[in-house]
Amino acid sequence: MMPDREPRSAAEIIESAFEDRVRDLFKVFAEAVYTGEPEAASTARFRRGLESAKRVRAMALAAANELEGG
């Protein structure tokens, strides 16, 4: 039987999703480098994805905070 646990907050879920996204971006980046894609293109795509993920995380956290009255 699983112990009762507190429901996760929206912020915790958002942070977890962000971590998953960064893992996925890294895997794609590593695979691209491994398969011989030009390093500059791989790096630029990874950087764009990471910047986008950070921006969306901040927007989501702000929205969740507004809903929670903060």
MARSEDO-962531 format. One line per 10 residues: their letters; for each residue x, y, z of N, C-alpha, C, O. Coordinates in Angstrom, 2 decimals. Layout:
REM residues N
a> X/Y/Z/X/Y/Z/X/Y/Z/X/Y/Z ~ ...
***
This chain:
REM residues 70
mmpdreprsa> 0.84/-1.17/0.00/0.00/0.00/0.00/0.89/1.24/0.00/1.87/1.33/0.75 ~ 0.54/2.20/-0.86/1.33/3.43/-0.95/0.94/4.38/0.17/-0.24/4.51/0.50 ~ 1.91/5.04/0.74/1.59/6.00/1.81/0.85/7.20/1.23/1.05/7.59/0.08 ~ -0.01/7.77/2.07/-0.69/9.00/1.65/0.35/10.08/1.49/1.29/10.20/2.28 ~ 0.18/10.85/0.46/1.12/11.94/0.28/0.39/13.19/-0.14/-0.67/13.14/-0.77 ~ 0.97/14.28/0.21/0.37/15.57/-0.12/0.29/15.71/-1.63/1.21/15.30/-2.34 ~ -0.79/16.29/-2.14/-0.85/16.55/-3.57/0.26/17.55/-3.95/0.57/18.47/-3.20 ~ 0.81/17.34/-5.10/1.88/18.24/-5.55/1.29/19.58/-5.98/0.20/19.64/-6.54 ~ 2.02/20.62/-5.70/1.56/21.95/-6.11/1.78/22.11/-7.61/2.53/21.37/-8.23 ~ 1.11/23.09/-8.16/1.28/23.39/-9.59/2.74/23.71/-9.88/3.29/23.30/-10.90
aeiiesafed> 3.38/24.46/-8.98/4.79/24.83/-9.18/5.67/23.59/-9.22/6.59/23.51/-10.04 ~ 5.42/22.63/-8.36/6.22/21.40/-8.36/6.03/20.62/-9.66/6.99/20.06/-10.20 ~ 4.80/20.57/-10.14/4.52/19.87/-11.39/5.20/20.58/-12.56/5.77/19.93/-13.44 ~ 5.13/21.90/-12.57/5.77/22.69/-13.64/7.28/22.46/-13.61/7.89/22.25/-14.67 ~ 7.89/22.49/-12.44/9.33/22.27/-12.34/9.71/20.86/-12.81/10.73/20.67/-13.46 ~ 8.89/19.89/-12.47/9.15/18.52/-12.89/9.06/18.40/-14.42/9.88/17.74/-15.05 ~ 8.06/19.04/-14.99/7.89/19.02/-16.45/9.08/19.72/-17.13/9.54/19.28/-18.18 ~ 9.56/20.79/-16.52/10.73/21.50/-17.06/11.95/20.57/-17.04/12.70/20.51/-18.01 ~ 12.15/19.87/-15.95/13.27/18.93/-15.86/13.17/17.87/-16.96/14.17/17.53/-17.59 ~ 11.97/17.36/-17.17/11.76/16.36/-18.23/12.11/16.95/-19.59/12.75/16.29/-20.41
rvrdlfkvfa> 11.69/18.19/-19.83/11.96/18.84/-21.11/13.46/19.03/-21.32/13.97/18.79/-22.42 ~ 14.17/19.45/-20.29/15.62/19.63/-20.42/16.29/18.28/-20.70/17.21/18.21/-21.52 ~ 15.84/17.23/-20.05/16.38/15.89/-20.34/16.17/15.52/-21.80/17.09/15.02/-22.46 ~ 14.95/15.77/-22.30/14.65/15.46/-23.70/15.52/16.27/-24.65/16.04/15.74/-25.63 ~ 15.66/17.56/-24.37/16.50/18.41/-25.21/17.94/17.90/-25.22/18.58/17.87/-26.27 ~ 18.44/17.50/-24.06/19.80/17.00/-23.99/19.96/15.71/-24.79/20.96/15.53/-25.49 ~ 18.99/14.82/-24.69/19.07/13.56/-25.44/19.12/13.81/-26.94/19.90/13.18/-27.66 ~ 18.29/14.73/-27.41/18.29/15.07/-28.84/19.63/15.69/-29.23/20.19/15.36/-30.28 ~ 20.14/16.57/-28.40/21.44/17.21/-28.63/22.55/16.17/-28.70/23.36/16.17/-29.63 ~ 22.59/15.29/-27.72/23.63/14.26/-27.69/23.54/13.34/-28.91/24.57/12.98/-29.48
eavytgepea> 22.34/12.98/-29.30/22.15/12.11/-30.47/22.61/12.81/-31.74/23.23/12.20/-32.61 ~ 22.30/14.10/-31.86/22.71/14.86/-33.04/24.23/14.91/-33.14/24.79/14.71/-34.22 ~ 24.89/15.17/-32.02/26.36/15.22/-32.03/26.91/13.83/-32.36/27.85/13.72/-33.15 ~ 26.35/12.80/-31.77/26.80/11.43/-31.99/26.68/11.02/-33.46/27.55/10.33/-34.00 ~ 25.59/11.46/-34.10/25.36/11.05/-35.49/26.07/11.95/-36.50/25.93/11.76/-37.71 ~ 26.83/12.92/-36.02/27.65/13.73/-36.91/27.03/15.02/-37.39/27.57/15.66/-38.30 ~ 25.93/15.42/-36.82/25.36/16.72/-37.19/26.38/17.80/-36.83/27.05/17.70/-35.80 ~ 26.49/18.83/-37.66/27.45/19.90/-37.33/27.22/20.44/-35.91/26.09/20.71/-35.50 ~ 28.29/20.58/-35.20/28.22/20.98/-33.79/27.53/22.33/-33.60/26.74/22.49/-32.67 ~ 27.83/23.28/-34.46/27.23/24.61/-34.32/25.72/24.55/-34.45/25.00/25.19/-33.68
astarfrrgl> 25.22/23.79/-35.42/23.77/23.68/-35.62/23.12/22.96/-34.44/22.06/23.37/-33.96 ~ 23.75/21.89/-33.97/23.22/21.15/-32.82/23.17/22.03/-31.58/22.18/22.03/-30.84 ~ 24.23/22.77/-31.36/24.31/23.65/-30.19/23.27/24.75/-30.27/22.61/25.06/-29.27 ~ 23.11/25.35/-31.45/22.12/26.42/-31.62/20.71/25.90/-31.35/19.92/26.56/-30.68 ~ 20.38/24.72/-31.87/19.05/24.15/-31.66/18.84/23.86/-30.18/17.77/24.14/-29.64 ~ 19.85/23.29/-29.50/19.74/23.00/-28.07/19.52/24.30/-27.29/18.67/24.37/-26.41 ~ 20.30/25.32/-27.63/20.20/26.60/-26.92/18.80/27.21/-27.11/18.21/27.70/-26.15 ~ 18.28/27.18/-28.34/16.94/27.72/-28.59/15.89/26.95/-27.79/15.00/27.56/-27.19 ~ 16.00/25.65/-27.77/15.05/24.84/-27.01/15.12/25.12/-25.53/14.09/25.20/-24.86 ~ 16.33/25.26/-25.01/16.51/25.52/-23.58/15.98/26.91/-23.21/15.31/27.07/-22.19
esakrvrama> 16.29/27.90/-24.05/15.78/29.25/-23.79/14.25/29.26/-23.80/13.62/29.89/-22.95 ~ 13.66/28.57/-24.76/12.21/28.50/-24.86/11.62/27.81/-23.64/10.64/28.29/-23.07 ~ 12.21/26.70/-23.23/11.72/25.97/-22.06/11.79/26.84/-20.81/10.87/26.81/-19.99 ~ 12.86/27.60/-20.65/12.99/28.48/-19.49/11.93/29.57/-19.51/11.34/29.89/-18.48 ~ 11.69/30.13/-20.69/10.69/31.20/-20.82/9.29/30.66/-20.50/8.53/31.30/-19.77 ~ 8.96/29.50/-21.03/7.65/28.90/-20.79/7.49/28.52/-19.31/6.42/28.69/-18.73 ~ 8.56/28.00/-18.71/8.50/27.66/-17.28/8.18/28.90/-16.45/7.33/28.86/-15.57 ~ 8.86/30.01/-16.75/8.62/31.25/-16.01/7.18/31.74/-16.19/6.55/32.18/-15.24 ~ 6.68/31.64/-17.42/5.30/32.05/-17.69/4.31/31.17/-16.93/3.35/31.66/-16.35 ~ 4.56/29.87/-16.95/3.66/28.93/-16.27/3.69/29.13/-14.76/2.65/29.09/-14.11
laaanelegg> 4.87/29.35/-14.21/4.97/29.58/-12.77/4.25/30.87/-12.37/3.59/30.93/-11.33 ~ 4.37/31.92/-13.21/3.69/33.18/-12.92/2.18/32.97/-12.97/1.46/33.48/-12.10 ~ 1.69/32.24/-13.96/0.25/31.99/-14.07/-0.25/31.17/-12.88/-1.30/31.48/-12.32 ~ 0.49/30.15/-12.51/0.09/29.31/-11.37/0.08/30.14/-10.08/-0.82/30.00/-9.25 ~ 1.06/31.00/-9.94/1.15/31.86/-8.76/-0.04/32.80/-8.69/-0.59/33.03/-7.61 ~ -0.45/33.35/-9.83/-1.62/34.23/-9.86/-2.88/33.50/-9.43/-3.70/34.03/-8.68 ~ -3.02/32.26/-9.91/-4.21/31.47/-9.57/-4.25/31.10/-8.09/-5.32/30.96/-7.50 ~ -3.07/30.93/-7.50/-3.01/30.55/-6.10/-3.06/31.77/-5.19/-2.93/31.65/-3.97 ~ -3.26/32.95/-5.77/-3.43/34.15/-4.97/-2.14/34.80/-4.55/-2.14/35.67/-3.67 ~ -1.04/34.40/-5.16/0.24/34.97/-4.76/0.59/36.06/-5.64/1.64/36.68/-5.47
***
